[in-house]
Amino acid sequence: MFLKKSPKISVSFDPETQYPVIRASICTGERVAGFKNKSDGHFTEVMLLRSMEDEQAFKDACGVDELRTVY
């Protein structure tokens, strides 16, 4: 009946110290997009990925074509 639109996201990160990644759970399959710190490996969660459209919206917001997946 009603179509749920993905919200427009705006993310700000420092490409010198962080890179965008998808963190996926092996057990549940849950996928979360965020940023991983290059120096200490700290993960900062940005959004839950429920569909390929959510993943594409995160890629567009970050300005990247591919995302690394970490488990």
N, C-alpha and C positions, 0 to 999 in steps of 0.2 A: 504494500500500500504506500508507505512512505519510504523513499530512498534515503539512506543515511550517507551523507557526504563525508569524506575524510576532511578533517580540519586542515587549514593551511598552517603549516608549522614554520616557525622561524628559529633557526639555531645559530648560535655563535660559538665558534671554537677556534682555538689557536692551532693552525696547521704545523707550527714549529714544534709544539709540545704534545699534540693529540692527533689521533687519526680515527675516522669513523669506522665502526665495526658492528656486526650483528652478533649478539651472544645468544646461543641456542642451547637448550637443555636436551641432553641425550635421552633422558627418561620420559619427559612429558611432551617434548617437541615445541615448547614455548620459545618464541623468538622475540628478542628485545633489541632495539637499535639504540646506539649510544656512542660514546667516545672513550677510547682507551688512551691513557697517558703513556707516552713513549718511554719515560724514565723509570717510573715505578709500577706500571701496569694497572693502575687504578682505573676501574670502569665507571663511567658516569652515564646512568640510564636517561634516555630522552623519551622514548615512546615504545609501546607494545605494538608489535607487527602482527596484525590479524589477517592481512591479505597482501597480495602482490602490489595492490594499489598503495597500501601504507608504505611498503618498502620503496616503491618508486617515488613517493612524496618525500621520504627521508633523503633519498639520493639526490633529488632535485634541490632540496633545501641545503644540502651540503655541497652541491656542485660536483658530484663524482658519478662515474659510470658504473663502477663495481665496488662491492663491499666485501671485506674479508669476514669470514664467519669463524668465531672462536667458540669452543665448547667448554 
